[in-house]
Amino acid sequence: MVKYLSSKTSKTDKTSKYPIERKVIHMLGWALLFFIFAVVAGLFGFLGIASALAGIAKILFVVFIVLFIASLILGRRRA
């Protein structure tokens, strides 16, 4: 999770003391999102759009798997 500190420094603002958490959608999340859109489009009868969204979801999932396996093999290299 990515955390950013708030730029406000007011003592009366309680939220400025704590870091603001921003959600980051990773590649697997994008693949799942396109898959869900494809299923919903298919349910409503938009079969052309559904097949395009399913194709995008498949491509993103394959890219995610390739990058995941590469990161497992290579690992993190520290200087």
PyMOL Python script that loads the backbone (N, CA, C, O; Angstrom):
from pymol import cmd

cmd.read_pdbstr("""\
ATOM      1  N   MET A   1       0.830  -1.160   0.000  1.00  0.00           N
ATOM      2  CA  MET A   1       0.000   0.000   0.000  1.00  0.00           C
ATOM      3  C   MET A   1       0.886   1.238   0.000  1.00  0.00           C
ATOM      4  O   MET A   1       1.888   1.288   0.712  1.00  0.00           O
ATOM      5  N   VAL A   2       0.527   2.212  -0.778  1.00  0.00           N
ATOM      6  CA  VAL A   2       1.291   3.442  -0.883  1.00  0.00           C
ATOM      7  C   VAL A   2       0.730   4.438   0.121  1.00  0.00           C
ATOM      8  O   VAL A   2      -0.482   4.643   0.183  1.00  0.00           O
ATOM      9  N   LYS A   3       1.609   5.060   0.909  1.00  0.00           N
ATOM     10  CA  LYS A   3       1.166   6.028   1.901  1.00  0.00           C
ATOM     11  C   LYS A   3       1.808   7.373   1.608  1.00  0.00           C
ATOM     12  O   LYS A   3       2.996   7.453   1.297  1.00  0.00           O
ATOM     13  N   TYR A   4       1.023   8.411   1.707  1.00  0.00           N
ATOM     14  CA  TYR A   4       1.496   9.764   1.508  1.00  0.00           C
ATOM     15  C   TYR A   4       1.190  10.570   2.761  1.00  0.00           C
ATOM     16  O   TYR A   4       0.157  10.359   3.398  1.00  0.00           O
ATOM     17  N   LEU A   5       2.057  11.468   3.111  1.00  0.00           N
ATOM     18  CA  LEU A   5       1.805  12.339   4.245  1.00  0.00           C
ATOM     19  C   LEU A   5       0.997  13.537   3.799  1.00  0.00           C
ATOM     20  O   LEU A   5       1.161  14.035   2.685  1.00  0.00           O
ATOM     21  N   SER A   6       0.128  13.992   4.673  1.00  0.00           N
ATOM     22  CA  SER A   6      -0.691  15.144   4.358  1.00  0.00           C
ATOM     23  C   SER A   6       0.153  16.405   4.388  1.00  0.00           C
ATOM     24  O   SER A   6       1.071  16.524   5.200  1.00  0.00           O
ATOM     25  N   SER A   7      -0.155  17.346   3.505  1.00  0.00           N
ATOM     26  CA  SER A   7       0.611  18.584   3.441  1.00  0.00           C
ATOM     27  C   SER A   7       0.109  19.611   4.450  1.00  0.00           C
ATOM     28  O   SER A   7       0.763  20.631   4.668  1.00  0.00           O
ATOM     29  N   LYS A   8      -1.034  19.360   5.062  1.00  0.00           N
ATOM     30  CA  LYS A   8      -1.571  20.298   6.045  1.00  0.00           C
ATOM     31  C   LYS A   8      -0.828  20.133   7.370  1.00  0.00           C
ATOM     32  O   LYS A   8      -0.530  19.013   7.784  1.00  0.00           O
ATOM     33  N   THR A   9      -0.534  21.245   8.029  1.00  0.00           N
ATOM     34  CA  THR A   9       0.178  21.193   9.302  1.00  0.00           C
ATOM     35  C   THR A   9      -0.613  21.848  10.417  1.00  0.00           C
ATOM     36  O   THR A   9      -0.047  22.152  11.467  1.00  0.00           O
ATOM     37  N   SER A  10      -1.891  22.072  10.226  1.00  0.00           N
ATOM     38  CA  SER A  10      -2.720  22.720  11.226  1.00  0.00           C
ATOM     39  C   SER A  10      -2.904  21.791  12.425  1.00  0.00           C
ATOM     40  O   SER A  10      -3.131  20.592  12.266  1.00  0.00           O
ATOM     41  N   LYS A  11      -2.802  22.366  13.632  1.00  0.00           N
ATOM     42  CA  LYS A  11      -2.961  21.564  14.848  1.00  0.00           C
ATOM     43  C   LYS A  11      -4.422  21.227  15.106  1.00  0.00           C
ATOM     44  O   LYS A  11      -4.721  20.258  15.803  1.00  0.00           O
ATOM     45  N   THR A  12      -5.330  22.014  14.552  1.00  0.00           N
ATOM     46  CA  THR A  12      -6.746  21.757  14.779  1.00  0.00           C
ATOM     47  C   THR A  12      -7.271  20.653  13.873  1.00  0.00           C
ATOM     48  O   THR A  12      -8.304  20.053  14.169  1.00  0.00           O
ATOM     49  N   ASP A  13      -6.594  20.380  12.799  1.00  0.00           N
ATOM     50  CA  ASP A  13      -7.016  19.346  11.860  1.00  0.00           C
ATOM     51  C   ASP A  13      -6.423  18.010  12.298  1.00  0.00           C
ATOM     52  O   ASP A  13      -5.215  17.805  12.184  1.00  0.00           O
ATOM     53  N   LYS A  14      -7.258  17.104  12.796  1.00  0.00           N
ATOM     54  CA  LYS A  14      -6.769  15.818  13.307  1.00  0.00           C
ATOM     55  C   LYS A  14      -6.282  14.901  12.200  1.00  0.00           C
ATOM     56  O   LYS A  14      -5.437  14.038  12.435  1.00  0.00           O
ATOM     57  N   THR A  15      -6.805  15.081  10.996  1.00  0.00           N
ATOM     58  CA  THR A  15      -6.403  14.190   9.904  1.00  0.00           C
ATOM     59  C   THR A  15      -5.005  14.494   9.401  1.00  0.00           C
ATOM     60  O   THR A  15      -4.408  13.660   8.719  1.00  0.00           O
ATOM     61  N   SER A  16      -4.459  15.673   9.717  1.00  0.00           N
ATOM     62  CA  SER A  16      -3.131  16.015   9.218  1.00  0.00           C
ATOM     63  C   SER A  16      -2.031  15.265   9.959  1.00  0.00           C
ATOM     64  O   SER A  16      -0.891  15.238   9.494  1.00  0.00           O
ATOM     65  N   LYS A  17      -2.342  14.662  11.090  1.00  0.00           N
ATOM     66  CA  LYS A  17      -1.339  13.929  11.867  1.00  0.00           C
ATOM     67  C   LYS A  17      -1.106  12.523  11.324  1.00  0.00           C
ATOM     68  O   LYS A  17      -0.082  11.903  11.609  1.00  0.00           O
ATOM     69  N   TYR A  18      -2.037  12.037  10.559  1.00  0.00           N
ATOM     70  CA  TYR A  18      -1.979  10.663  10.096  1.00  0.00           C
ATOM     71  C   TYR A  18      -1.740  10.627   8.589  1.00  0.00           C
ATOM     72  O   TYR A  18      -2.197  11.511   7.864  1.00  0.00           O
ATOM     73  N   PRO A  19      -1.023   9.603   8.118  1.00  0.00           N
ATOM     74  CA  PRO A  19      -0.794   9.515   6.666  1.00  0.00           C
ATOM     75  C   PRO A  19      -2.081   9.182   5.933  1.00  0.00           C
ATOM     76  O   PRO A  19      -2.939   8.464   6.445  1.00  0.00           O
ATOM     77  N   ILE A  20      -2.198   9.711   4.737  1.00  0.00           N
ATOM     78  CA  ILE A  20      -3.355   9.426   3.891  1.00  0.00           C
ATOM     79  C   ILE A  20      -3.042   8.198   3.062  1.00  0.00           C
ATOM     80  O   ILE A  20      -2.018   8.148   2.381  1.00  0.00           O
ATOM     81  N   GLU A  21      -3.913   7.213   3.114  1.00  0.00           N
ATOM     82  CA  GLU A  21      -3.696   5.991   2.346  1.00  0.00           C
ATOM     83  C   GLU A  21      -4.444   6.112   1.024  1.00  0.00           C
ATOM     84  O   GLU A  21      -5.637   6.412   0.996  1.00  0.00           O
ATOM     85  N   ARG A  22      -3.736   5.876  -0.052  1.00  0.00           N
ATOM     86  CA  ARG A  22      -4.339   5.878  -1.376  1.00  0.00           C
ATOM     87  C   ARG A  22      -4.242   4.478  -1.939  1.00  0.00           C
ATOM     88  O   ARG A  22      -3.180   3.855  -1.915  1.00  0.00           O
ATOM     89  N   LYS A  23      -5.363   3.990  -2.446  1.00  0.00           N
ATOM     90  CA  LYS A  23      -5.370   2.640  -2.987  1.00  0.00           C
ATOM     91  C   LYS A  23      -4.736   2.628  -4.366  1.00  0.00           C
ATOM     92  O   LYS A  23      -4.952   3.532  -5.174  1.00  0.00           O
ATOM     93  N   VAL A  24      -3.952   1.594  -4.621  1.00  0.00           N
ATOM     94  CA  VAL A  24      -3.304   1.428  -5.911  1.00  0.00           C
ATOM     95  C   VAL A  24      -3.868   0.162  -6.532  1.00  0.00           C
ATOM     96  O   VAL A  24      -3.813  -0.908  -5.927  1.00  0.00           O
ATOM     97  N   ILE A  25      -4.411   0.279  -7.738  1.00  0.00           N
ATOM     98  CA  ILE A  25      -4.943  -0.890  -8.429  1.00  0.00           C
ATOM     99  C   ILE A  25      -3.817  -1.485  -9.264  1.00  0.00           C
ATOM    100  O   ILE A  25      -3.266  -0.827 -10.146  1.00  0.00           O
ATOM    101  N   HIS A  26      -3.489  -2.717  -8.978  1.00  0.00           N
ATOM    102  CA  HIS A  26      -2.412  -3.377  -9.698  1.00  0.00           C
ATOM    103  C   HIS A  26      -2.958  -4.070 -10.942  1.00  0.00           C
ATOM    104  O   HIS A  26      -4.163  -4.057 -11.194  1.00  0.00           O
ATOM    105  N   MET A  27      -2.074  -4.664 -11.704  1.00  0.00           N
ATOM    106  CA  MET A  27      -2.451  -5.231 -12.989  1.00  0.00           C
ATOM    107  C   MET A  27      -3.490  -6.343 -12.843  1.00  0.00           C
ATOM    108  O   MET A  27      -4.395  -6.457 -13.670  1.00  0.00           O
ATOM    109  N   LEU A  28      -3.367  -7.155 -11.804  1.00  0.00           N
ATOM    110  CA  LEU A  28      -4.353  -8.220 -11.605  1.00  0.00           C
ATOM    111  C   LEU A  28      -5.723  -7.617 -11.317  1.00  0.00           C
ATOM    112  O   LEU A  28      -6.743  -8.163 -11.736  1.00  0.00           O
ATOM    113  N   GLY A  29      -5.748  -6.510 -10.615  1.00  0.00           N
ATOM    114  CA  GLY A  29      -7.004  -5.818 -10.351  1.00  0.00           C
ATOM    115  C   GLY A  29      -7.652  -5.302 -11.622  1.00  0.00           C
ATOM    116  O   GLY A  29      -8.870  -5.381 -11.784  1.00  0.00           O
ATOM    117  N   TRP A  30      -6.825  -4.769 -12.535  1.00  0.00           N
ATOM    118  CA  TRP A  30      -7.357  -4.311 -13.820  1.00  0.00           C
ATOM    119  C   TRP A  30      -7.926  -5.475 -14.615  1.00  0.00           C
ATOM    120  O   TRP A  30      -8.974  -5.345 -15.248  1.00  0.00           O
ATOM    121  N   ALA A  31      -7.231  -6.629 -14.587  1.00  0.00           N
ATOM    122  CA  ALA A  31      -7.721  -7.799 -15.315  1.00  0.00           C
ATOM    123  C   ALA A  31      -9.063  -8.256 -14.748  1.00  0.00           C
ATOM    124  O   ALA A  31      -9.973  -8.591 -15.506  1.00  0.00           O
ATOM    125  N   LEU A  32      -9.191  -8.270 -13.433  1.00  0.00           N
ATOM    126  CA  LEU A  32     -10.457  -8.667 -12.811  1.00  0.00           C
ATOM    127  C   LEU A  32     -11.560  -7.657 -13.122  1.00  0.00           C
ATOM    128  O   LEU A  32     -12.711  -8.040 -13.329  1.00  0.00           O
ATOM    129  N   LEU A  33     -11.214  -6.380 -13.156  1.00  0.00           N
ATOM    130  CA  LEU A  33     -12.187  -5.348 -13.469  1.00  0.00           C
ATOM    131  C   LEU A  33     -12.722  -5.512 -14.889  1.00  0.00           C
ATOM    132  O   LEU A  33     -13.931  -5.430 -15.106  1.00  0.00           O
ATOM    133  N   PHE A  34     -11.832  -5.744 -15.857  1.00  0.00           N
ATOM    134  CA  PHE A  34     -12.278  -5.954 -17.241  1.00  0.00           C
ATOM    135  C   PHE A  34     -13.095  -7.236 -17.360  1.00  0.00           C
ATOM    136  O   PHE A  34     -14.039  -7.291 -18.149  1.00  0.00           O
ATOM    137  N   PHE A  35     -12.748  -8.269 -16.589  1.00  0.00           N
ATOM    138  CA  PHE A  35     -13.518  -9.511 -16.611  1.00  0.00           C
ATOM    139  C   PHE A  35     -14.943  -9.277 -16.103  1.00  0.00           C
ATOM    140  O   PHE A  35     -15.908  -9.770 -16.686  1.00  0.00           O
ATOM    141  N   ILE A  36     -15.059  -8.521 -15.015  1.00  0.00           N
ATOM    142  CA  ILE A  36     -16.389  -8.231 -14.462  1.00  0.00           C
ATOM    143  C   ILE A  36     -17.200  -7.399 -15.450  1.00  0.00           C
ATOM    144  O   ILE A  36     -18.393  -7.644 -15.633  1.00  0.00           O
ATOM    145  N   PHE A  37     -16.559  -6.412 -16.092  1.00  0.00           N
ATOM    146  CA  PHE A  37     -17.257  -5.632 -17.113  1.00  0.00           C
ATOM    147  C   PHE A  37     -17.706  -6.519 -18.263  1.00  0.00           C
ATOM    148  O   PHE A  37     -18.795  -6.329 -18.805  1.00  0.00           O
ATOM    149  N   ALA A  38     -16.875  -7.491 -18.643  1.00  0.00           N
ATOM    150  CA  ALA A  38     -17.239  -8.392 -19.740  1.00  0.00           C
ATOM    151  C   ALA A  38     -18.440  -9.244 -19.369  1.00  0.00           C
ATOM    152  O   ALA A  38     -19.326  -9.461 -20.195  1.00  0.00           O
ATOM    153  N   VAL A  39     -18.477  -9.730 -18.132  1.00  0.00           N
ATOM    154  CA  VAL A  39     -19.612 -10.554 -17.693  1.00  0.00           C
ATOM    155  C   VAL A  39     -20.892  -9.720 -17.666  1.00  0.00           C
ATOM    156  O   VAL A  39     -21.941 -10.176 -18.122  1.00  0.00           O
ATOM    157  N   VAL A  40     -20.807  -8.508 -17.137  1.00  0.00           N
ATOM    158  CA  VAL A  40     -21.989  -7.643 -17.086  1.00  0.00           C
ATOM    159  C   VAL A  40     -22.462  -7.290 -18.498  1.00  0.00           C
ATOM    160  O   VAL A  40     -23.662  -7.315 -18.772  1.00  0.00           O
ATOM    161  N   ALA A  41     -21.530  -6.963 -19.391  1.00  0.00           N
ATOM    162  CA  ALA A  41     -21.909  -6.651 -20.771  1.00  0.00           C
ATOM    163  C   ALA A  41     -22.532  -7.864 -21.447  1.00  0.00           C
ATOM    164  O   ALA A  41     -23.469  -7.719 -22.231  1.00  0.00           O
ATOM    165  N   GLY A  42     -22.027  -9.058 -21.155  1.00  0.00           N
ATOM    166  CA  GLY A  42     -22.599 -10.277 -21.721  1.00  0.00           C
ATOM    167  C   GLY A  42     -24.008 -10.534 -21.214  1.00  0.00           C
ATOM    168  O   GLY A  42     -24.870 -10.992 -21.963  1.00  0.00           O
ATOM    169  N   LEU A  43     -24.242 -10.236 -19.928  1.00  0.00           N
ATOM    170  CA  LEU A  43     -25.576 -10.428 -19.366  1.00  0.00           C
ATOM    171  C   LEU A  43     -26.598  -9.486 -19.995  1.00  0.00           C
ATOM    172  O   LEU A  43     -27.765  -9.847 -20.153  1.00  0.00           O
ATOM    173  N   PHE A  44     -26.168  -8.297 -20.347  1.00  0.00           N
ATOM    174  CA  PHE A  44     -27.079  -7.336 -20.958  1.00  0.00           C
ATOM    175  C   PHE A  44     -27.184  -7.488 -22.468  1.00  0.00           C
ATOM    176  O   PHE A  44     -27.933  -6.750 -23.108  1.00  0.00           O
ATOM    177  N   GLY A  45     -26.448  -8.429 -23.049  1.00  0.00           N
ATOM    178  CA  GLY A  45     -26.590  -8.710 -24.465  1.00  0.00           C
ATOM    179  C   GLY A  45     -25.617  -7.990 -25.374  1.00  0.00           C
ATOM    180  O   GLY A  45     -25.731  -8.096 -26.596  1.00  0.00           O
ATOM    181  N   PHE A  46     -24.676  -7.270 -24.825  1.00  0.00           N
ATOM    182  CA  PHE A  46     -23.671  -6.595 -25.639  1.00  0.00           C
ATOM    183  C   PHE A  46     -22.512  -7.559 -25.882  1.00  0.00           C
ATOM    184  O   PHE A  46     -21.452  -7.436 -25.269  1.00  0.00           O
ATOM    185  N   LEU A  47     -22.721  -8.507 -26.773  1.00  0.00           N
ATOM    186  CA  LEU A  47     -21.751  -9.588 -26.941  1.00  0.00           C
ATOM    187  C   LEU A  47     -20.456  -9.124 -27.588  1.00  0.00           C
ATOM    188  O   LEU A  47     -19.393  -9.654 -27.266  1.00  0.00           O
ATOM    189  N   GLY A  48     -20.511  -8.149 -28.492  1.00  0.00           N
ATOM    190  CA  GLY A  48     -19.295  -7.632 -29.108  1.00  0.00           C
ATOM    191  C   GLY A  48     -18.403  -6.941 -28.090  1.00  0.00           C
ATOM    192  O   GLY A  48     -17.191  -7.155 -28.065  1.00  0.00           O
ATOM    193  N   ILE A  49     -19.008  -6.117 -27.256  1.00  0.00           N
ATOM    194  CA  ILE A  49     -18.248  -5.429 -26.211  1.00  0.00           C
ATOM    195  C   ILE A  49     -17.748  -6.438 -25.196  1.00  0.00           C
ATOM    196  O   ILE A  49     -16.624  -6.322 -24.709  1.00  0.00           O
ATOM    197  N   ALA A  50     -18.576  -7.433 -24.869  1.00  0.00           N
ATOM    198  CA  ALA A  50     -18.182  -8.432 -23.884  1.00  0.00           C
ATOM    199  C   ALA A  50     -16.968  -9.223 -24.352  1.00  0.00           C
ATOM    200  O   ALA A  50     -16.070  -9.507 -23.560  1.00  0.00           O
ATOM    201  N   SER A  51     -16.934  -9.578 -25.628  1.00  0.00           N
ATOM    202  CA  SER A  51     -15.792 -10.350 -26.126  1.00  0.00           C
ATOM    203  C   SER A  51     -14.529  -9.492 -26.160  1.00  0.00           C
ATOM    204  O   SER A  51     -13.434  -9.995 -25.909  1.00  0.00           O
ATOM    205  N   ALA A  52     -14.671  -8.202 -26.469  1.00  0.00           N
ATOM    206  CA  ALA A  52     -13.507  -7.309 -26.461  1.00  0.00           C
ATOM    207  C   ALA A  52     -12.971  -7.142 -25.049  1.00  0.00           C
ATOM    208  O   ALA A  52     -11.760  -7.202 -24.837  1.00  0.00           O
ATOM    209  N   LEU A  53     -13.851  -6.934 -24.085  1.00  0.00           N
ATOM    210  CA  LEU A  53     -13.425  -6.789 -22.696  1.00  0.00           C
ATOM    211  C   LEU A  53     -12.804  -8.079 -22.164  1.00  0.00           C
ATOM    212  O   LEU A  53     -11.838  -8.036 -21.403  1.00  0.00           O
ATOM    213  N   ALA A  54     -13.352  -9.213 -22.558  1.00  0.00           N
ATOM    214  CA  ALA A  54     -12.783 -10.487 -22.133  1.00  0.00           C
ATOM    215  C   ALA A  54     -11.391 -10.673 -22.726  1.00  0.00           C
ATOM    216  O   ALA A  54     -10.500 -11.200 -22.060  1.00  0.00           O
ATOM    217  N   GLY A  55     -11.197 -10.246 -23.970  1.00  0.00           N
ATOM    218  CA  GLY A  55      -9.876 -10.318 -24.593  1.00  0.00           C
ATOM    219  C   GLY A  55      -8.857  -9.452 -23.867  1.00  0.00           C
ATOM    220  O   GLY A  55      -7.721  -9.872 -23.647  1.00  0.00           O
ATOM    221  N   ILE A  56      -9.268  -8.236 -23.493  1.00  0.00           N
ATOM    222  CA  ILE A  56      -8.372  -7.348 -22.738  1.00  0.00           C
ATOM    223  C   ILE A  56      -8.043  -7.965 -21.391  1.00  0.00           C
ATOM    224  O   ILE A  56      -6.896  -7.903 -20.947  1.00  0.00           O
ATOM    225  N   ALA A  57      -9.033  -8.561 -20.730  1.00  0.00           N
ATOM    226  CA  ALA A  57      -8.798  -9.195 -19.427  1.00  0.00           C
ATOM    227  C   ALA A  57      -7.819 -10.355 -19.557  1.00  0.00           C
ATOM    228  O   ALA A  57      -6.962 -10.541 -18.693  1.00  0.00           O
ATOM    229  N   LYS A  58      -7.935 -11.132 -20.620  1.00  0.00           N
ATOM    230  CA  LYS A  58      -7.014 -12.254 -20.833  1.00  0.00           C
ATOM    231  C   LYS A  58      -5.580 -11.756 -21.038  1.00  0.00           C
ATOM    232  O   LYS A  58      -4.635 -12.307 -20.474  1.00  0.00           O
ATOM    233  N   ILE A  59      -5.433 -10.716 -21.846  1.00  0.00           N
ATOM    234  CA  ILE A  59      -4.096 -10.180 -22.114  1.00  0.00           C
ATOM    235  C   ILE A  59      -3.470  -9.645 -20.833  1.00  0.00           C
ATOM    236  O   ILE A  59      -2.306  -9.925 -20.549  1.00  0.00           O
ATOM    237  N   LEU A  60      -4.233  -8.874 -20.056  1.00  0.00           N
ATOM    238  CA  LEU A  60      -3.708  -8.327 -18.801  1.00  0.00           C
ATOM    239  C   LEU A  60      -3.352  -9.437 -17.815  1.00  0.00           C
ATOM    240  O   LEU A  60      -2.363  -9.331 -17.090  1.00  0.00           O
ATOM    241  N   PHE A  61      -4.156 -10.501 -17.787  1.00  0.00           N
ATOM    242  CA  PHE A  61      -3.868 -11.603 -16.875  1.00  0.00           C
ATOM    243  C   PHE A  61      -2.582 -12.320 -17.272  1.00  0.00           C
ATOM    244  O   PHE A  61      -1.782 -12.674 -16.406  1.00  0.00           O
ATOM    245  N   VAL A  62      -2.374 -12.536 -18.560  1.00  0.00           N
ATOM    246  CA  VAL A  62      -1.155 -13.197 -19.024  1.00  0.00           C
ATOM    247  C   VAL A  62       0.071 -12.325 -18.730  1.00  0.00           C
ATOM    248  O   VAL A  62       1.108 -12.833 -18.301  1.00  0.00           O
ATOM    249  N   VAL A  63      -0.051 -11.017 -18.960  1.00  0.00           N
ATOM    250  CA  VAL A  63       1.060 -10.119 -18.654  1.00  0.00           C
ATOM    251  C   VAL A  63       1.351 -10.135 -17.149  1.00  0.00           C
ATOM    252  O   VAL A  63       2.512 -10.131 -16.738  1.00  0.00           O
ATOM    253  N   PHE A  64       0.298 -10.154 -16.335  1.00  0.00           N
ATOM    254  CA  PHE A  64       0.488 -10.237 -14.886  1.00  0.00           C
ATOM    255  C   PHE A  64       1.235 -11.514 -14.496  1.00  0.00           C
ATOM    256  O   PHE A  64       2.167 -11.462 -13.694  1.00  0.00           O
ATOM    257  N   ILE A  65       0.839 -12.648 -15.050  1.00  0.00           N
ATOM    258  CA  ILE A  65       1.483 -13.921 -14.720  1.00  0.00           C
ATOM    259  C   ILE A  65       2.947 -13.902 -15.138  1.00  0.00           C
ATOM    260  O   ILE A  65       3.808 -14.352 -14.382  1.00  0.00           O
ATOM    261  N   VAL A  66       3.242 -13.389 -16.330  1.00  0.00           N
ATOM    262  CA  VAL A  66       4.628 -13.330 -16.808  1.00  0.00           C
ATOM    263  C   VAL A  66       5.477 -12.453 -15.885  1.00  0.00           C
ATOM    264  O   VAL A  66       6.577 -12.844 -15.496  1.00  0.00           O
ATOM    265  N   LEU A  67       4.969 -11.273 -15.535  1.00  0.00           N
ATOM    266  CA  LEU A  67       5.718 -10.384 -14.650  1.00  0.00           C
ATOM    267  C   LEU A  67       5.860 -10.957 -13.239  1.00  0.00           C
ATOM    268  O   LEU A  67       6.888 -10.764 -12.590  1.00  0.00           O
ATOM    269  N   PHE A  68       4.842 -11.653 -12.771  1.00  0.00           N
ATOM    270  CA  PHE A  68       4.907 -12.279 -11.453  1.00  0.00           C
ATOM    271  C   PHE A  68       5.973 -13.364 -11.409  1.00  0.00           C
ATOM    272  O   PHE A  68       6.755 -13.429 -10.461  1.00  0.00           O
ATOM    273  N   ILE A  69       6.008 -14.220 -12.432  1.00  0.00           N
ATOM    274  CA  ILE A  69       7.010 -15.290 -12.485  1.00  0.00           C
ATOM    275  C   ILE A  69       8.408 -14.700 -12.627  1.00  0.00           C
ATOM    276  O   ILE A  69       9.354 -15.193 -12.013  1.00  0.00           O
ATOM    277  N   ALA A  70       8.545 -13.640 -13.438  1.00  0.00           N
ATOM    278  CA  ALA A  70       9.845 -12.989 -13.586  1.00  0.00           C
ATOM    279  C   ALA A  70      10.313 -12.392 -12.269  1.00  0.00           C
ATOM    280  O   ALA A  70      11.499 -12.462 -11.946  1.00  0.00           O
ATOM    281  N   SER A  71       9.399 -11.805 -11.507  1.00  0.00           N
ATOM    282  CA  SER A  71       9.793 -11.232 -10.222  1.00  0.00           C
ATOM    283  C   SER A  71      10.148 -12.322  -9.209  1.00  0.00           C
ATOM    284  O   SER A  71      11.002 -12.111  -8.348  1.00  0.00           O
ATOM    285  N   LEU A  72       9.503 -13.473  -9.305  1.00  0.00           N
ATOM    286  CA  LEU A  72       9.865 -14.578  -8.412  1.00  0.00           C
ATOM    287  C   LEU A  72      11.252 -15.121  -8.735  1.00  0.00           C
ATOM    288  O   LEU A  72      12.031 -15.425  -7.832  1.00  0.00           O
ATOM    289  N   ILE A  73      11.558 -15.242 -10.021  1.00  0.00           N
ATOM    290  CA  ILE A  73      12.841 -15.788 -10.439  1.00  0.00           C
ATOM    291  C   ILE A  73      13.968 -14.806 -10.148  1.00  0.00           C
ATOM    292  O   ILE A  73      14.989 -15.190  -9.578  1.00  0.00           O
ATOM    293  N   LEU A  74      13.798 -13.565 -10.525  1.00  0.00           N
ATOM    294  CA  LEU A  74      14.854 -12.581 -10.361  1.00  0.00           C
ATOM    295  C   LEU A  74      14.958 -12.056  -8.946  1.00  0.00           C
ATOM    296  O   LEU A  74      16.055 -11.758  -8.472  1.00  0.00           O
ATOM    297  N   GLY A  75      13.823 -11.937  -8.262  1.00  0.00           N
ATOM    298  CA  GLY A  75      13.831 -11.440  -6.902  1.00  0.00           C
ATOM    299  C   GLY A  75      14.249  -9.980  -6.856  1.00  0.00           C
ATOM    300  O   GLY A  75      14.460  -9.340  -7.886  1.00  0.00           O
ATOM    301  N   ARG A  76      14.363  -9.476  -5.655  1.00  0.00           N
ATOM    302  CA  ARG A  76      14.820  -8.097  -5.485  1.00  0.00           C
ATOM    303  C   ARG A  76      16.302  -8.092  -5.283  1.00  0.00           C
ATOM    304  O   ARG A  76      16.835  -8.808  -4.435  1.00  0.00           O
ATOM    305  N   ARG A  77      16.955  -7.297  -6.052  1.00  0.00           N
ATOM    306  CA  ARG A  77      18.412  -7.158  -5.938  1.00  0.00           C
ATOM    307  C   ARG A  77      18.721  -5.862  -5.211  1.00  0.00           C
ATOM    308  O   ARG A  77      18.313  -4.778  -5.630  1.00  0.00           O
ATOM    309  N   ARG A  78      19.452  -5.999  -4.111  1.00  0.00           N
ATOM    310  CA  ARG A  78      19.814  -4.820  -3.335  1.00  0.00           C
ATOM    311  C   ARG A  78      21.244  -4.411  -3.631  1.00  0.00           C
ATOM    312  O   ARG A  78      22.125  -5.255  -3.792  1.00  0.00           O
ATOM    313  N   ALA A  79      21.460  -3.121  -3.701  1.00  0.00           N
ATOM    314  CA  ALA A  79      22.790  -2.600  -4.020  1.00  0.00           C
ATOM    315  C   ALA A  79      23.707  -2.617  -2.807  1.00  0.00           C
ATOM    316  O   ALA A  79      24.865  -2.211  -2.902  1.00  0.00           O
TER     317      ALA A  79
END
""", "prot")
cmd.dss("prot")
cmd.show_as("cartoon", "prot")
cmd.util.cbc("prot")
cmd.orient("prot")
